[in-house]
């Protein structure tokens, strides 16, 4: 087999190795924007927001979204 016919295979293999070596890991650790249950329930000011979010999610699930056509 000639070298000219193998060039796409070699370029594809090199590109695959290059892209695989350039990938970062997705280990982000803890999400600071997602508080845990103890932090949410310890702050009295966050309880109304928690209840409002729960009611909003429940309403969207049962009745549909608040779209422009509503």
N, CA, C, O and CB atoms as a CASP TS submission, in Angstrom:
PFRMAT TS
TARGET T0000
AUTHOR 0000-0000-0000
METHOD Language model
MODEL 1
PARENT N/A
ATOM      1  N   UNK     1       0.848  -1.166   0.000  1.00  0.00           N
ATOM      2  CA  UNK     1       0.000   0.000   0.000  1.00  0.00           C
ATOM      3  C   UNK     1       0.896   1.233   0.000  1.00  0.00           C
ATOM      4  O   UNK     1       1.884   1.299   0.732  1.00  0.00           O
ATOM      5  CB  UNK     1      -0.966  -0.004   1.218  1.00  0.00           C
ATOM      6  N   UNK     2       0.541   2.198  -0.824  1.00  0.00           N
ATOM      7  CA  UNK     2       1.386   3.370  -0.936  1.00  0.00           C
ATOM      8  C   UNK     2       1.164   4.326   0.230  1.00  0.00           C
ATOM      9  O   UNK     2       0.139   4.284   0.910  1.00  0.00           O
ATOM     10  CB  UNK     2       1.127   4.078  -2.254  1.00  0.00           C
ATOM     11  N   UNK     3       2.140   5.175   0.436  1.00  0.00           N
ATOM     12  CA  UNK     3       2.084   6.143   1.532  1.00  0.00           C
ATOM     13  C   UNK     3       0.986   7.174   1.297  1.00  0.00           C
ATOM     14  O   UNK     3       0.412   7.695   2.253  1.00  0.00           O
ATOM     15  CB  UNK     3       3.436   6.844   1.696  1.00  0.00           C
ATOM     16  N   UNK     4       0.694   7.470   0.051  1.00  0.00           N
ATOM     17  CA  UNK     4      -0.322   8.468  -0.267  1.00  0.00           C
ATOM     18  C   UNK     4      -1.707   8.015   0.193  1.00  0.00           C
ATOM     19  O   UNK     4      -2.522   8.839   0.608  1.00  0.00           O
ATOM     20  CB  UNK     4      -0.334   8.751  -1.770  1.00  0.00           C
ATOM     21  N   UNK     5      -1.973   6.740   0.123  1.00  0.00           N
ATOM     22  CA  UNK     5      -3.279   6.228   0.554  1.00  0.00           C
ATOM     23  C   UNK     5      -3.390   6.152   2.075  1.00  0.00           C
ATOM     24  O   UNK     5      -4.499   6.120   2.608  1.00  0.00           O
ATOM     25  CB  UNK     5      -3.528   4.850  -0.048  1.00  0.00           C
ATOM     26  N   UNK     6      -2.265   6.122   2.777  1.00  0.00           N
ATOM     27  CA  UNK     6      -2.285   6.009   4.236  1.00  0.00           C
ATOM     28  C   UNK     6      -2.234   7.356   4.930  1.00  0.00           C
ATOM     29  O   UNK     6      -2.360   7.411   6.153  1.00  0.00           O
ATOM     30  CB  UNK     6      -1.133   5.166   4.701  1.00  0.00           C
ATOM     31  N   UNK     7      -2.055   8.444   4.195  1.00  0.00           N
ATOM     32  CA  UNK     7      -1.958   9.778   4.809  1.00  0.00           C
ATOM     33  C   UNK     7      -3.219  10.115   5.603  1.00  0.00           C
ATOM     34  O   UNK     7      -3.084  10.581   6.734  1.00  0.00           O
ATOM     35  CB  UNK     7      -1.716  10.850   3.730  1.00  0.00           C
ATOM     36  N   UNK     8      -4.435   9.914   5.091  1.00  0.00           N
ATOM     37  CA  UNK     8      -5.613  10.239   5.910  1.00  0.00           C
ATOM     38  C   UNK     8      -5.688   9.425   7.209  1.00  0.00           C
ATOM     39  O   UNK     8      -6.123   9.945   8.236  1.00  0.00           O
ATOM     40  CB  UNK     8      -6.876  10.007   5.100  1.00  0.00           C
ATOM     41  N   UNK     9      -5.272   8.172   7.173  1.00  0.00           N
ATOM     42  CA  UNK     9      -5.270   7.361   8.386  1.00  0.00           C
ATOM     43  C   UNK     9      -4.275   7.892   9.403  1.00  0.00           C
ATOM     44  O   UNK     9      -4.574   7.958  10.595  1.00  0.00           O
ATOM     45  CB  UNK     9      -4.952   5.910   8.054  1.00  0.00           C
ATOM     46  N   UNK    10      -3.096   8.270   8.938  1.00  0.00           N
ATOM     47  CA  UNK    10      -2.056   8.788   9.839  1.00  0.00           C
ATOM     48  C   UNK    10      -2.480  10.127  10.418  1.00  0.00           C
ATOM     49  O   UNK    10      -2.314  10.371  11.613  1.00  0.00           O
ATOM     50  CB  UNK    10      -0.708   8.933   9.099  1.00  0.00           C
ATOM     51  N   UNK    11      -3.029  10.996   9.572  1.00  0.00           N
ATOM     52  CA  UNK    11      -3.485  12.304  10.060  1.00  0.00           C
ATOM     53  C   UNK    11      -4.628  12.122  11.060  1.00  0.00           C
ATOM     54  O   UNK    11      -4.665  12.816  12.075  1.00  0.00           O
ATOM     55  CB  UNK    11      -3.940  13.203   8.877  1.00  0.00           C
ATOM     56  N   UNK    12      -5.550  11.214  10.797  1.00  0.00           N
ATOM     57  CA  UNK    12      -6.649  10.954  11.727  1.00  0.00           C
ATOM     58  C   UNK    12      -6.162  10.425  13.055  1.00  0.00           C
ATOM     59  O   UNK    12      -6.658  10.831  14.106  1.00  0.00           O
ATOM     60  CB  UNK    12      -7.623   9.979  11.125  1.00  0.00           C
ATOM     61  N   UNK    13      -5.194   9.519  13.024  1.00  0.00           N
ATOM     62  CA  UNK    13      -4.643   8.976  14.266  1.00  0.00           C
ATOM     63  C   UNK    13      -3.922  10.057  15.065  1.00  0.00           C
ATOM     64  O   UNK    13      -4.078  10.137  16.283  1.00  0.00           O
ATOM     65  CB  UNK    13      -3.686   7.819  13.964  1.00  0.00           C
ATOM     66  N   UNK    14      -3.137  10.883  14.389  1.00  0.00           N
ATOM     67  CA  UNK    14      -2.429  11.965  15.080  1.00  0.00           C
ATOM     68  C   UNK    14      -3.400  12.993  15.645  1.00  0.00           C
ATOM     69  O   UNK    14      -3.194  13.505  16.746  1.00  0.00           O
ATOM     70  CB  UNK    14      -1.443  12.647  14.129  1.00  0.00           C
ATOM     71  N   UNK    15      -4.450  13.296  14.902  1.00  0.00           N
ATOM     72  CA  UNK    15      -5.450  14.248  15.389  1.00  0.00           C
ATOM     73  C   UNK    15      -6.182  13.694  16.612  1.00  0.00           C
ATOM     74  O   UNK    15      -6.470  14.429  17.557  1.00  0.00           O
ATOM     75  CB  UNK    15      -6.458  14.584  14.275  1.00  0.00           C
ATOM     76  N   UNK    16      -6.479  12.406  16.587  1.00  0.00           N
ATOM     77  CA  UNK    16      -7.138  11.779  17.741  1.00  0.00           C
ATOM     78  C   UNK    16      -6.253  11.824  18.974  1.00  0.00           C
ATOM     79  O   UNK    16      -6.730  12.130  20.066  1.00  0.00           O
ATOM     80  CB  UNK    16      -7.511  10.330  17.424  1.00  0.00           C
ATOM     81  N   UNK    17      -4.985  11.526  18.817  1.00  0.00           N
ATOM     82  CA  UNK    17      -4.053  11.570  19.944  1.00  0.00           C
ATOM     83  C   UNK    17      -3.906  13.003  20.457  1.00  0.00           C
ATOM     84  O   UNK    17      -3.867  13.229  21.666  1.00  0.00           O
ATOM     85  CB  UNK    17      -2.675  11.002  19.533  1.00  0.00           C
ATOM     86  N   UNK    18      -3.824  13.961  19.549  1.00  0.00           N
ATOM     87  CA  UNK    18      -3.675  15.365  19.934  1.00  0.00           C
ATOM     88  C   UNK    18      -4.907  15.855  20.698  1.00  0.00           C
ATOM     89  O   UNK    18      -4.771  16.528  21.720  1.00  0.00           O
ATOM     90  CB  UNK    18      -3.438  16.241  18.690  1.00  0.00           C
ATOM     91  N   UNK    19      -6.101  15.526  20.213  1.00  0.00           N
ATOM     92  CA  UNK    19      -7.325  15.968  20.889  1.00  0.00           C
ATOM     93  C   UNK    19      -7.513  15.281  22.238  1.00  0.00           C
ATOM     94  O   UNK    19      -7.979  15.902  23.193  1.00  0.00           O
ATOM     95  CB  UNK    19      -8.536  15.703  20.006  1.00  0.00           C
ATOM     96  N   UNK    20      -7.154  14.010  22.319  1.00  0.00           N
ATOM     97  CA  UNK    20      -7.283  13.296  23.590  1.00  0.00           C
ATOM     98  C   UNK    20      -6.308  13.835  24.633  1.00  0.00           C
ATOM     99  O   UNK    20      -6.634  13.873  25.819  1.00  0.00           O
ATOM    100  CB  UNK    20      -7.051  11.798  23.384  1.00  0.00           C
ATOM    101  N   UNK    21      -5.126  14.249  24.209  1.00  0.00           N
ATOM    102  CA  UNK    21      -4.143  14.784  25.149  1.00  0.00           C
ATOM    103  C   UNK    21      -4.520  16.183  25.629  1.00  0.00           C
ATOM    104  O   UNK    21      -4.097  16.604  26.705  1.00  0.00           O
ATOM    105  CB  UNK    21      -2.766  14.813  24.505  1.00  0.00           C
ATOM    106  N   UNK    22      -5.308  16.900  24.841  1.00  0.00           N
ATOM    107  CA  UNK    22      -5.670  18.270  25.198  1.00  0.00           C
ATOM    108  C   UNK    22      -6.886  18.391  26.074  1.00  0.00           C
ATOM    109  O   UNK    22      -7.228  19.497  26.492  1.00  0.00           O
ATOM    110  CB  UNK    22      -5.893  19.051  23.983  1.00  0.00           C
ATOM    111  N   UNK    23      -7.554  17.293  26.368  1.00  0.00           N
ATOM    112  CA  UNK    23      -8.775  17.351  27.176  1.00  0.00           C
ATOM    113  C   UNK    23      -8.433  17.530  28.654  1.00  0.00           C
ATOM    114  O   UNK    23      -7.515  16.892  29.169  1.00  0.00           O
ATOM    115  CB  UNK    23      -9.618  16.075  26.975  1.00  0.00           C
ATOM    116  N   UNK    24      -9.175  18.398  29.325  1.00  0.00           N
ATOM    117  CA  UNK    24      -9.031  18.585  30.765  1.00  0.00           C
ATOM    118  C   UNK    24      -9.996  17.667  31.483  1.00  0.00           C
ATOM    119  O   UNK    24     -10.964  17.186  30.894  1.00  0.00           O
ATOM    120  CB  UNK    24      -9.277  20.057  31.166  1.00  0.00           C
ATOM    121  N   UNK    25      -9.737  17.428  32.735  1.00  0.00           N
ATOM    122  CA  UNK    25     -10.661  16.637  33.524  1.00  0.00           C
ATOM    123  C   UNK    25     -11.839  17.513  33.944  1.00  0.00           C
ATOM    124  O   UNK    25     -11.722  18.738  33.977  1.00  0.00           O
ATOM    125  CB  UNK    25      -9.953  16.030  34.759  1.00  0.00           C
ATOM    126  N   UNK    26     -12.947  16.902  34.257  1.00  0.00           N
ATOM    127  CA  UNK    26     -14.132  17.632  34.669  1.00  0.00           C
ATOM    128  C   UNK    26     -14.349  17.557  36.175  1.00  0.00           C
ATOM    129  O   UNK    26     -15.479  17.677  36.646  1.00  0.00           O
ATOM    130  CB  UNK    26     -15.346  17.098  33.946  1.00  0.00           C
ATOM    131  N   UNK    27     -13.289  17.363  36.919  1.00  0.00           N
ATOM    132  CA  UNK    27     -13.381  17.303  38.372  1.00  0.00           C
ATOM    133  C   UNK    27     -13.448  18.737  38.908  1.00  0.00           C
ATOM    134  O   UNK    27     -12.421  19.397  39.066  1.00  0.00           O
ATOM    135  CB  UNK    27     -12.163  16.523  38.986  1.00  0.00           C
ATOM    136  N   UNK    28     -14.662  19.209  39.183  1.00  0.00           N
ATOM    137  CA  UNK    28     -14.861  20.583  39.611  1.00  0.00           C
ATOM    138  C   UNK    28     -14.993  20.738  41.113  1.00  0.00           C
ATOM    139  O   UNK    28     -14.904  21.853  41.627  1.00  0.00           O
ATOM    140  CB  UNK    28     -16.069  21.139  38.954  1.00  0.00           C
ATOM    141  N   UNK    29     -15.198  19.663  41.814  1.00  0.00           N
ATOM    142  CA  UNK    29     -15.377  19.753  43.255  1.00  0.00           C
ATOM    143  C   UNK    29     -16.803  20.136  43.601  1.00  0.00           C
ATOM    144  O   UNK    29     -17.730  19.817  42.856  1.00  0.00           O
ATOM    145  CB  UNK    29     -14.404  20.760  43.851  1.00  0.00           C
ATOM    146  N   UNK    30     -16.985  20.806  44.707  1.00  0.00           N
ATOM    147  CA  UNK    30     -18.312  21.201  45.149  1.00  0.00           C
ATOM    148  C   UNK    30     -18.786  22.438  44.404  1.00  0.00           C
ATOM    149  O   UNK    30     -17.989  23.309  44.053  1.00  0.00           O
ATOM    150  CB  UNK    30     -18.319  21.455  46.651  1.00  0.00           C
ATOM    151  N   UNK    31     -20.068  22.507  44.169  1.00  0.00           N
ATOM    152  CA  UNK    31     -20.668  23.658  43.515  1.00  0.00           C
ATOM    153  C   UNK    31     -21.040  24.684  44.580  1.00  0.00           C
ATOM    154  O   UNK    31     -21.918  24.409  45.399  1.00  0.00           O
ATOM    155  CB  UNK    31     -21.912  23.242  42.677  1.00  0.00           C
ATOM    156  N   UNK    32     -20.405  25.859  44.600  1.00  0.00           N
ATOM    157  CA  UNK    32     -20.730  26.848  45.632  1.00  0.00           C
ATOM    158  C   UNK    32     -22.098  27.489  45.427  1.00  0.00           C
ATOM    159  O   UNK    32     -22.618  28.117  46.350  1.00  0.00           O
ATOM    160  CB  UNK    32     -19.671  27.924  45.661  1.00  0.00           C
ATOM    161  N   UNK    33     -22.692  27.351  44.254  1.00  0.00           N
ATOM    162  CA  UNK    33     -24.004  27.941  43.992  1.00  0.00           C
ATOM    163  C   UNK    33     -25.150  27.025  44.383  1.00  0.00           C
ATOM    164  O   UNK    33     -26.310  27.429  44.304  1.00  0.00           O
ATOM    165  CB  UNK    33     -24.124  28.297  42.538  1.00  0.00           C
ATOM    166  N   UNK    34     -24.855  25.810  44.800  1.00  0.00           N
ATOM    167  CA  UNK    34     -25.891  24.873  45.207  1.00  0.00           C
ATOM    168  C   UNK    34     -25.709  24.554  46.691  1.00  0.00           C
ATOM    169  O   UNK    34     -24.971  23.633  47.041  1.00  0.00           O
ATOM    170  CB  UNK    34     -25.844  23.574  44.344  1.00  0.00           C
ATOM    171  N   UNK    35     -26.371  25.306  47.557  1.00  0.00           N
ATOM    172  CA  UNK    35     -26.176  25.083  48.994  1.00  0.00           C
ATOM    173  C   UNK    35     -26.809  23.779  49.449  1.00  0.00           C
ATOM    174  O   UNK    35     -27.756  23.284  48.837  1.00  0.00           O
ATOM    175  CB  UNK    35     -26.757  26.243  49.795  1.00  0.00           C
ATOM    176  N   UNK    36     -26.279  23.238  50.515  1.00  0.00           N
ATOM    177  CA  UNK    36     -26.825  22.000  51.052  1.00  0.00           C
ATOM    178  C   UNK    36     -28.039  22.297  51.935  1.00  0.00           C
ATOM    179  O   UNK    36     -28.349  23.456  52.211  1.00  0.00           O
ATOM    180  CB  UNK    36     -25.749  21.236  51.850  1.00  0.00           C
ATOM    181  N   UNK    37     -28.708  21.252  52.365  1.00  0.00           N
ATOM    182  CA  UNK    37     -29.960  21.394  53.113  1.00  0.00           C
ATOM    183  C   UNK    37     -29.762  22.117  54.440  1.00  0.00           C
ATOM    184  O   UNK    37     -30.614  22.911  54.838  1.00  0.00           O
ATOM    185  CB  UNK    37     -30.573  20.029  53.363  1.00  0.00           C
ATOM    186  N   UNK    38     -28.666  21.859  55.124  1.00  0.00           N
ATOM    187  CA  UNK    38     -28.469  22.489  56.436  1.00  0.00           C
ATOM    188  C   UNK    38     -28.241  23.989  56.296  1.00  0.00           C
ATOM    189  O   UNK    38     -28.708  24.762  57.132  1.00  0.00           O
ATOM    190  CB  UNK    38     -27.283  21.846  57.169  1.00  0.00           C
ATOM    191  N   UNK    39     -27.531  24.414  55.252  1.00  0.00           N
ATOM    192  CA  UNK    39     -27.312  25.855  55.063  1.00  0.00           C
ATOM    193  C   UNK    39     -28.587  26.569  54.658  1.00  0.00           C
ATOM    194  O   UNK    39     -28.822  27.704  55.074  1.00  0.00           O
ATOM    195  CB  UNK    39     -26.238  26.096  54.011  1.00  0.00           C
ATOM    196  N   UNK    40     -29.416  25.914  53.849  1.00  0.00           N
ATOM    197  CA  UNK    40     -30.664  26.559  53.418  1.00  0.00           C
ATOM    198  C   UNK    40     -31.636  26.688  54.576  1.00  0.00           C
ATOM    199  O   UNK    40     -32.243  27.743  54.762  1.00  0.00           O
ATOM    200  CB  UNK    40     -31.314  25.770  52.275  1.00  0.00           C
ATOM    201  N   UNK    41     -31.792  25.629  55.354  1.00  0.00           N
ATOM    202  CA  UNK    41     -32.770  25.653  56.433  1.00  0.00           C
ATOM    203  C   UNK    41     -32.294  26.440  57.653  1.00  0.00           C
ATOM    204  O   UNK    41     -33.103  26.762  58.524  1.00  0.00           O
ATOM    205  CB  UNK    41     -33.103  24.247  56.842  1.00  0.00           C
ATOM    206  N   UNK    42     -31.006  26.755  57.735  1.00  0.00           N
ATOM    207  CA  UNK    42     -30.527  27.529  58.880  1.00  0.00           C
ATOM    208  C   UNK    42     -30.748  29.022  58.691  1.00  0.00           C
ATOM    209  O   UNK    42     -30.726  29.765  59.672  1.00  0.00           O
ATOM    210  CB  UNK    42     -29.055  27.256  59.116  1.00  0.00           C
ATOM    211  N   UNK    43     -30.958  29.484  57.469  1.00  0.00           N
ATOM    212  CA  UNK    43     -31.161  30.914  57.205  1.00  0.00           C
ATOM    213  C   UNK    43     -32.655  31.194  57.060  1.00  0.00           C
ATOM    214  O   UNK    43     -33.271  30.707  56.112  1.00  0.00           O
ATOM    215  CB  UNK    43     -30.392  31.362  55.921  1.00  0.00           C
ATOM    216  N   UNK    44     -33.257  31.962  57.970  1.00  0.00           N
ATOM    217  CA  UNK    44     -34.701  32.218  57.882  1.00  0.00           C
ATOM    218  C   UNK    44     -35.095  33.012  56.635  1.00  0.00           C
ATOM    219  O   UNK    44     -36.230  32.892  56.174  1.00  0.00           O
ATOM    220  CB  UNK    44     -35.163  32.964  59.117  1.00  0.00           C
ATOM    221  N   UNK    45     -34.207  33.803  56.089  1.00  0.00           N
ATOM    222  CA  UNK    45     -34.548  34.593  54.915  1.00  0.00           C
ATOM    223  C   UNK    45     -34.653  33.745  53.651  1.00  0.00           C
ATOM    224  O   UNK    45     -35.292  34.158  52.682  1.00  0.00           O
ATOM    225  CB  UNK    45     -33.523  35.680  54.715  1.00  0.00           C
ATOM    226  N   UNK    46     -34.042  32.582  53.649  1.00  0.00           N
ATOM    227  CA  UNK    46     -34.077  31.751  52.447  1.00  0.00           C
ATOM    228  C   UNK    46     -35.295  30.832  52.397  1.00  0.00           C
ATOM    229  O   UNK    46     -35.586  30.256  51.349  1.00  0.00           O
ATOM    230  CB  UNK    46     -32.820  30.923  52.363  1.00  0.00           C
ATOM    231  N   UNK    47     -36.005  30.689  53.504  1.00  0.00           N
ATOM    232  CA  UNK    47     -37.163  29.801  53.513  1.00  0.00           C
ATOM    233  C   UNK    47     -38.289  30.269  52.592  1.00  0.00           C
ATOM    234  O   UNK    47     -38.863  29.430  51.899  1.00  0.00           O
ATOM    235  CB  UNK    47     -37.687  29.670  54.915  1.00  0.00           C
ATOM    236  N   UNK    48     -38.646  31.573  52.539  1.00  0.00           N
ATOM    237  CA  UNK    48     -39.679  31.983  51.573  1.00  0.00           C
ATOM    238  C   UNK    48     -39.256  31.742  50.123  1.00  0.00           C
ATOM    239  O   UNK    48     -40.082  31.360  49.294  1.00  0.00           O
ATOM    240  CB  UNK    48     -40.012  33.457  51.764  1.00  0.00           C
ATOM    241  N   UNK    49     -38.000  31.958  49.818  1.00  0.00           N
ATOM    242  CA  UNK    49     -37.526  31.704  48.461  1.00  0.00           C
ATOM    243  C   UNK    49     -37.583  30.217  48.133  1.00  0.00           C
ATOM    244  O   UNK    49     -37.890  29.844  47.001  1.00  0.00           O
ATOM    245  CB  UNK    49     -36.099  32.228  48.287  1.00  0.00           C
ATOM    246  N   UNK    50     -37.296  29.380  49.098  1.00  0.00           N
ATOM    247  CA  UNK    50     -37.374  27.937  48.905  1.00  0.00           C
ATOM    248  C   UNK    50     -38.820  27.516  48.645  1.00  0.00           C
ATOM    249  O   UNK    50     -39.083  26.712  47.751  1.00  0.00           O
ATOM    250  CB  UNK    50     -36.806  27.193  50.132  1.00  0.00           C
ATOM    251  N   UNK    51     -39.750  28.055  49.421  1.00  0.00           N
ATOM    252  CA  UNK    51     -41.159  27.723  49.238  1.00  0.00           C
ATOM    253  C   UNK    51     -41.676  28.254  47.899  1.00  0.00           C
ATOM    254  O   UNK    51     -42.442  27.576  47.214  1.00  0.00           O
ATOM    255  CB  UNK    51     -41.996  28.292  50.395  1.00  0.00           C
ATOM    256  N   UNK    52     -41.262  29.456  47.531  1.00  0.00           N
ATOM    257  CA  UNK    52     -41.694  30.029  46.252  1.00  0.00           C
ATOM    258  C   UNK    52     -41.174  29.211  45.077  1.00  0.00           C
ATOM    259  O   UNK    52     -41.903  28.977  44.113  1.00  0.00           O
ATOM    260  CB  UNK    52     -41.219  31.481  46.130  1.00  0.00           C
ATOM    261  N   UNK    53     -39.932  28.781  45.149  1.00  0.00           N
ATOM    262  CA  UNK    53     -39.370  27.953  44.089  1.00  0.00           C
ATOM    263  C   UNK    53     -40.060  26.612  43.983  1.00  0.00           C
ATOM    264  O   UNK    53     -40.274  26.105  42.882  1.00  0.00           O
ATOM    265  CB  UNK    53     -37.901  27.747  44.316  1.00  0.00           C
ATOM    266  N   UNK    54     -40.412  26.028  45.126  1.00  0.00           N
ATOM    267  CA  UNK    54     -41.121  24.748  45.111  1.00  0.00           C
ATOM    268  C   UNK    54     -42.509  24.901  44.499  1.00  0.00           C
ATOM    269  O   UNK    54     -42.929  24.058  43.706  1.00  0.00           O
ATOM    270  CB  UNK    54     -41.232  24.179  46.531  1.00  0.00           C
ATOM    271  N   UNK    55     -43.221  25.957  44.855  1.00  0.00           N
ATOM    272  CA  UNK    55     -44.548  26.177  44.281  1.00  0.00           C
ATOM    273  C   UNK    55     -44.464  26.477  42.790  1.00  0.00           C
ATOM    274  O   UNK    55     -45.304  26.014  42.017  1.00  0.00           O
ATOM    275  CB  UNK    55     -45.255  27.322  45.003  1.00  0.00           C
ATOM    276  N   UNK    56     -43.479  27.231  42.386  1.00  0.00           N
ATOM    277  CA  UNK    56     -43.297  27.555  40.975  1.00  0.00           C
ATOM    278  C   UNK    56     -43.002  26.293  40.167  1.00  0.00           C
ATOM    279  O   UNK    56     -43.564  26.102  39.089  1.00  0.00           O
ATOM    280  CB  UNK    56     -42.162  28.578  40.799  1.00  0.00           C
ATOM    281  N   UNK    57     -42.130  25.439  40.679  1.00  0.00           N
ATOM    282  CA  UNK    57     -41.821  24.179  39.994  1.00  0.00           C
ATOM    283  C   UNK    57     -43.042  23.268  39.936  1.00  0.00           C
ATOM    284  O   UNK    57     -43.293  22.624  38.918  1.00  0.00           O
ATOM    285  CB  UNK    57     -40.664  23.458  40.697  1.00  0.00           C
ATOM    286  N   UNK    58     -43.798  23.215  41.025  1.00  0.00           N
ATOM    287  CA  UNK    58     -45.005  22.382  41.051  1.00  0.00           C
ATOM    288  C   UNK    58     -46.025  22.886  40.037  1.00  0.00           C
ATOM    289  O   UNK    58     -46.622  22.089  39.314  1.00  0.00           O
ATOM    290  CB  UNK    58     -45.625  22.365  42.464  1.00  0.00           C
ATOM    291  N   UNK    59     -46.232  24.203  39.975  1.00  0.00           N
ATOM    292  CA  UNK    59     -47.215  24.765  39.047  1.00  0.00           C
ATOM    293  C   UNK    59     -46.802  24.507  37.600  1.00  0.00           C
ATOM    294  O   UNK    59     -47.637  24.130  36.779  1.00  0.00           O
ATOM    295  CB  UNK    59     -47.383  26.275  39.289  1.00  0.00           C
ATOM    296  N   UNK    60     -45.533  24.704  37.283  1.00  0.00           N
ATOM    297  CA  UNK    60     -45.075  24.455  35.917  1.00  0.00           C
ATOM    298  C   UNK    60     -45.215  22.988  35.542  1.00  0.00           C
ATOM    299  O   UNK    60     -45.500  22.668  34.388  1.00  0.00           O
ATOM    300  CB  UNK    60     -43.626  24.896  35.756  1.00  0.00           C
ATOM    301  N   UNK    61     -45.018  22.101  36.496  1.00  0.00           N
ATOM    302  CA  UNK    61     -45.144  20.675  36.212  1.00  0.00           C
ATOM    303  C   UNK    61     -46.600  20.276  35.979  1.00  0.00           C
ATOM    304  O   UNK    61     -46.886  19.469  35.095  1.00  0.00           O
ATOM    305  CB  UNK    61     -44.555  19.858  37.358  1.00  0.00           C
ATOM    306  N   UNK    62     -47.517  20.834  36.760  1.00  0.00           N
ATOM    307  CA  UNK    62     -48.907  20.415  36.652  1.00  0.00           C
ATOM    308  C   UNK    62     -49.701  21.198  35.629  1.00  0.00           C
ATOM    309  O   UNK    62     -50.591  20.639  34.986  1.00  0.00           O
ATOM    310  CB  UNK    62     -49.565  20.532  37.971  1.00  0.00           C
ATOM    311  N   UNK    63     -49.403  22.486  35.459  1.00  0.00           N
ATOM    312  CA  UNK    63     -50.225  23.333  34.592  1.00  0.00           C
ATOM    313  C   UNK    63     -49.546  23.752  33.293  1.00  0.00           C
ATOM    314  O   UNK    63     -50.218  24.222  32.374  1.00  0.00           O
ATOM    315  CB  UNK    63     -50.631  24.554  35.338  1.00  0.00           C
ATOM    316  N   UNK    64     -48.270  23.598  33.201  1.00  0.00           N
ATOM    317  CA  UNK    64     -47.541  24.050  32.033  1.00  0.00           C
ATOM    318  C   UNK    64     -46.736  25.291  32.361  1.00  0.00           C
ATOM    319  O   UNK    64     -46.870  25.870  33.439  1.00  0.00           O
ATOM    320  CB  UNK    64     -48.493  24.324  30.876  1.00  0.00           C
ATOM    321  N   UNK    65     -45.921  25.679  31.445  1.00  0.00           N
ATOM    322  CA  UNK    65     -44.993  26.784  31.687  1.00  0.00           C
ATOM    323  C   UNK    65     -45.693  28.127  31.589  1.00  0.00           C
ATOM    324  O   UNK    65     -46.818  28.223  31.098  1.00  0.00           O
ATOM    325  CB  UNK    65     -43.836  26.731  30.699  1.00  0.00           C
ATOM    326  N   UNK    66     -45.010  29.167  32.063  1.00  0.00           N
ATOM    327  CA  UNK    66     -45.500  30.534  31.975  1.00  0.00           C
ATOM    328  C   UNK    66     -45.043  31.164  30.667  1.00  0.00           C
ATOM    329  O   UNK    66     -44.422  32.226  30.690  1.00  0.00           O
ATOM    330  CB  UNK    66     -45.016  31.368  33.175  1.00  0.00           C
ATOM    331  N   UNK    67     -45.327  30.551  29.541  1.00  0.00           N
ATOM    332  CA  UNK    67     -44.863  31.037  28.247  1.00  0.00           C
ATOM    333  C   UNK    67     -45.628  32.262  27.795  1.00  0.00           C
ATOM    334  O   UNK    67     -46.573  32.689  28.457  1.00  0.00           O
ATOM    335  CB  UNK    67     -44.981  29.953  27.208  1.00  0.00           C
ATOM    336  N   UNK    68     -45.223  32.827  26.671  1.00  0.00           N
ATOM    337  CA  UNK    68     -45.875  34.021  26.147  1.00  0.00           C
ATOM    338  C   UNK    68     -47.282  33.714  25.637  1.00  0.00           C
ATOM    339  O   UNK    68     -48.118  34.613  25.550  1.00  0.00           O
ATOM    340  CB  UNK    68     -45.036  34.628  25.028  1.00  0.00           C
ATOM    341  N   UNK    69     -47.544  32.467  25.305  1.00  0.00           N
ATOM    342  CA  UNK    69     -48.863  32.110  24.801  1.00  0.00           C
ATOM    343  C   UNK    69     -49.885  31.902  25.902  1.00  0.00           C
ATOM    344  O   UNK    69     -51.058  31.676  25.604  1.00  0.00           O
ATOM    345  CB  UNK    69     -48.770  30.874  23.970  1.00  0.00           C
ATOM    346  N   UNK    70     -49.484  31.968  27.157  1.00  0.00           N
ATOM    347  CA  UNK    70     -50.415  31.744  28.263  1.00  0.00           C
ATOM    348  C   UNK    70     -51.212  32.992  28.547  1.00  0.00           C
ATOM    349  O   UNK    70     -52.050  32.997  29.448  1.00  0.00           O
ATOM    350  CB  UNK    70     -49.671  31.302  29.518  1.00  0.00           C
TER
END
